[in-house]
Amino acid sequence: DAALGDYIRWRNQRARPKTGFATGSKIRHPDYPLKAA
């Protein structure tokens, strides 16, 4: 348990926001048609 907690704390300290995620996806374009209910 202690090792898992240590790993999670270590990982969270080094977390970075995802950049360049799905850059080629059509949903990221502003002209993508929205389908709202």
Secondary structure, DSSP 8 states (H G I E B T S, - for coil): -HHHHHHHHHHHHT-----STTTT-GGGSTT------
